Amino acid sequence: MIGNIVFSKCGHDKGKIFVVINQDDSYYYLADGRYRLIDRPKKKNFKHVQFTNYSCSELLPLLLNNSCSDLDIRNSIKKFEERD
């Protein structure tokens, strides 16, 4: 699930696009590179996240090696928004 693009289903950030940067037993940690940065991710319950079929394959190795930047996340979200 790490590296996937998701939508928030609940809360004040409902409908916003995020990238899953980490997960534990019951939460995903989300970042958008602008308001929610990698060093302060949004903690979201599994049931409050809507997955897309889009995976950021270029982000996965960076996220696993802890070398991903907020700019990388913003670029991936922008690429997702511009796809046809």
LINSUL-V663385 format. One record per run of one state. SS is the DSSP state (a for helix, b for strand, c for the rest). FROM is the first residue (numbers start at 1). LEN is the number of residues. Records with the same first field share a line. If there is no record, write none. Layout:
# LINSUL-V663385
SS=FROM-LEN, FROM-LEN
This chain:
# LINSUL-V663385
c=1-3, 9-8, 24-3, 32-6, 41-1, 56-1, 65-5, 83-2
b=4-5, 17-7, 27-5, 42-4, 49-7
a=38-3, 46-3, 57-8, 70-13
